Amino acid sequence: MENSVTAGIISAKNRRLQVAKRLYEEIFQTDAAINPGNSGGPLINLNGEVIGLNAFIIQSSQCLGFAIGIDALKNQLDHYVFK
């Protein structure tokens, strides 16, 4: 079972979430299975477009999954890569 696919239904978007001392903005809440070792994979819509990056789960909250929205990622790339 090297590769797998999940439904990845987005149940909330544009959430703000603080984990430890870091604040995440433009976060999607998803039911995508995010397990140790597979965070960082793309969250893809039905058209095959990358809409986010699967980032982490909160195990104490029924293993809710969270993905960073593609717009937030693009902003970070523009800031760090193209300057």
GROMACS elastic network, one bead per residue, 0.5 to 0.9 nm:
[ bonds ]
;  ai    aj funct       b0    kb
    1     4     6  0.68920   500
    5     8     6  0.84881   500
    5    32     6  0.84810   500
    5    33     6  0.84865   500
    6     9     6  0.86513   500
    6    31     6  0.81030   500
    6    32     6  0.56330   500
    6    33     6  0.64362   500
    7    30     6  0.89937   500
    7    31     6  0.71556   500
    7    32     6  0.61703   500
    7    33     6  0.85633   500
    8    30     6  0.56786   500
    8    31     6  0.51635   500
    8    33     6  0.75299   500
    8    43     6  0.72532   500
    8    44     6  0.81668   500
    8    45     6  0.86355   500
    8    65     6  0.89680   500
    9    29     6  0.84098   500
    9    30     6  0.54185   500
    9    31     6  0.55754   500
    9    32     6  0.67884   500
   10    13     6  0.71067   500
   10    28     6  0.64755   500
   10    29     6  0.56875   500
   10    31     6  0.68117   500
   10    32     6  0.83831   500
   11    28     6  0.76089   500
   11    29     6  0.56258   500
   11    30     6  0.57539   500
   11    31     6  0.76645   500
   12    15     6  0.69931   500
   12    27     6  0.82731   500
   12    28     6  0.57197   500
   12    29     6  0.50095   500
   12    30     6  0.72818   500
   13    26     6  0.68246   500
   13    27     6  0.59686   500
   13    29     6  0.62181   500
   13    30     6  0.88130   500
   13    69     6  0.83517   500
   14    25     6  0.67591   500
   14    27     6  0.51570   500
   14    28     6  0.61120   500
   14    29     6  0.87006   500
   14    69     6  0.79064   500
   15    24     6  0.81601   500
   15    25     6  0.61904   500
   15    26     6  0.54898   500
   15    28     6  0.64686   500
   15    29     6  0.76846   500
   16    23     6  0.71172   500
   16    24     6  0.56859   500
   16    26     6  0.63506   500
   16    27     6  0.63406   500
   17    22     6  0.84094   500
   17    23     6  0.58548   500
   17    24     6  0.51795   500
   17    25     6  0.65565   500
   17    26     6  0.88062   500
   17    27     6  0.73689   500
   18    21     6  0.67565   500
   18    22     6  0.56073   500
   18    24     6  0.60008   500
   18    25     6  0.86835   500
   19    22     6  0.54580   500
   19    23     6  0.65011   500
   19    24     6  0.76956   500
   20    23     6  0.82734   500
   24    27     6  0.66243   500
   24    68     6  0.79144   500
   25    68     6  0.77894   500
   25    69     6  0.85686   500
   25    72     6  0.77024   500
   26    67     6  0.87476   500
   26    68     6  0.64314   500
   26    69     6  0.57208   500
   26    70     6  0.88205   500
   26    71     6  0.80955   500
   26    72     6  0.64609   500
   27    52     6  0.86227   500
   27    66     6  0.63899   500
   27    67     6  0.56603   500
   27    69     6  0.57597   500
   27    72     6  0.86475   500
   28    52     6  0.78386   500
   28    54     6  0.89343   500
   28    65     6  0.82520   500
   28    66     6  0.54665   500
   28    67     6  0.50557   500
   28    68     6  0.62825   500
   28    69     6  0.64222   500
   29    32     6  0.88559   500
   29    64     6  0.69848   500
   29    65     6  0.57889   500
   29    67     6  0.65720   500
   30    33     6  0.84572   500
   30    54     6  0.88652   500
   30    64     6  0.67484   500
   30    65     6  0.50370   500
   30    66     6  0.57214   500
   30    67     6  0.71964   500
   31    34     6  0.85208   500
   31    63     6  0.83164   500
   31    64     6  0.63265   500
   31    65     6  0.56733   500
   31    66     6  0.82195   500
   32    43     6  0.82302   500
   32    54     6  0.81140   500
   32    64     6  0.83616   500
   32    65     6  0.61238   500
   32    66     6  0.82625   500
   33    38     6  0.88757   500
   33    57     6  0.85663   500
   33    63     6  0.83752   500
   33    64     6  0.86265   500
   33    65     6  0.68796   500
   34    37     6  0.83259   500
   34    38     6  0.61619   500
   34    39     6  0.58560   500
   34    41     6  0.88323   500
   34    54     6  0.69577   500
   34    55     6  0.77072   500
   34    56     6  0.65315   500
   34    57     6  0.64087   500
   34    63     6  0.85074   500
   34    64     6  0.87922   500
   34    65     6  0.62705   500
   34    66     6  0.83752   500
   35    38     6  0.56098   500
   35    39     6  0.66853   500
   35    56     6  0.81391   500
   35    57     6  0.78584   500
   36    39     6  0.67116   500
   36    56     6  0.86951   500
   37    40     6  0.84694   500
   38    41     6  0.62313   500
   38    54     6  0.81623   500
   38    55     6  0.88139   500
   39    42     6  0.86453   500
   39    53     6  0.78436   500
   39    54     6  0.53246   500
   39    55     6  0.51179   500
   39    56     6  0.62742   500
   39    57     6  0.89535   500
   39    67     6  0.89491   500
   40    53     6  0.56062   500
   40    54     6  0.51677   500
   40    55     6  0.56241   500
   40    56     6  0.85094   500
   40    67     6  0.87022   500
   41    52     6  0.86061   500
   41    53     6  0.57391   500
   41    54     6  0.54139   500
   41    55     6  0.78882   500
   42    50     6  0.60031   500
   42    51     6  0.74692   500
   42    52     6  0.58786   500
   42    54     6  0.59242   500
   42    67     6  0.85684   500
   43    49     6  0.83738   500
   43    50     6  0.57563   500
   43    51     6  0.57219   500
   43    53     6  0.55314   500
   43    54     6  0.60084   500
   43    67     6  0.72042   500
   43    68     6  0.89609   500
   43    69     6  0.88001   500
   44    47     6  0.77475   500
   44    48     6  0.56211   500
   44    49     6  0.53507   500
   44    51     6  0.56243   500
   44    52     6  0.70640   500
   44    53     6  0.87747   500
   45    48     6  0.54450   500
   45    49     6  0.55099   500
   45    50     6  0.65919   500
   45    51     6  0.65579   500
   46    49     6  0.74029   500
   47    50     6  0.89066   500
   50    53     6  0.78837   500
   50    70     6  0.71525   500
   51    67     6  0.89486   500
   51    68     6  0.85685   500
   51    69     6  0.60500   500
   51    70     6  0.50506   500
   51    71     6  0.81065   500
   52    55     6  0.88729   500
   52    67     6  0.57000   500
   52    68     6  0.52612   500
   52    71     6  0.81320   500
   52    72     6  0.87674   500
   52    73     6  0.78841   500
   53    66     6  0.85601   500
   53    67     6  0.50806   500
   53    68     6  0.51623   500
   53    69     6  0.66303   500
   53    70     6  0.70252   500
   53    73     6  0.81638   500
   54    57     6  0.89464   500
   54    65     6  0.76249   500
   54    66     6  0.61906   500
   54    68     6  0.65191   500
   54    69     6  0.89373   500
   55    65     6  0.77165   500
   55    66     6  0.58230   500
   55    68     6  0.64152   500
   56    64     6  0.84943   500
   56    65     6  0.59486   500
   56    66     6  0.54902   500
   56    67     6  0.70098   500
   57    60     6  0.89341   500
   57    61     6  0.84988   500
   57    63     6  0.56261   500
   57    64     6  0.53546   500
   57    66     6  0.59801   500
   57    67     6  0.89744   500
   58    61     6  0.55489   500
   58    62     6  0.73447   500
   58    63     6  0.51863   500
   58    64     6  0.54691   500
   58    65     6  0.67443   500
   58    66     6  0.82833   500
   59    62     6  0.58120   500
   59    64     6  0.67886   500
   59    65     6  0.87599   500
   60    63     6  0.64959   500
   60    64     6  0.84530   500
   61    64     6  0.58933   500
   67    70     6  0.89750   500
   68    71     6  0.85155   500
   68    72     6  0.68580   500
   68    73     6  0.69954   500
   69    72     6  0.54966   500
   69    73     6  0.64910   500
   69    74     6  0.88704   500
   70    74     6  0.61089   500
   70    75     6  0.86310   500
   71    74     6  0.50838   500
   71    75     6  0.62880   500
   71    76     6  0.87327   500
   72    75     6  0.51482   500
   72    76     6  0.63568   500
   72    77     6  0.87252   500
   73    76     6  0.50911   500
   73    77     6  0.61378   500
   73    78     6  0.85627   500
   74    77     6  0.50319   500
   74    78     6  0.60802   500
   74    79     6  0.85119   500
   75    78     6  0.51554   500
   75    79     6  0.61882   500
   75    80     6  0.87525   500
   76    79     6  0.50073   500
   76    80     6  0.61084   500
   76    81     6  0.80527   500
   77    80     6  0.52898   500
   77    81     6  0.52613   500
   77    82     6  0.70638   500
   78    81     6  0.56851   500
   78    82     6  0.52266   500
   78    83     6  0.72419   500
   79    82     6  0.63436   500
   79    83     6  0.63082   500
   80    83     6  0.61340   500
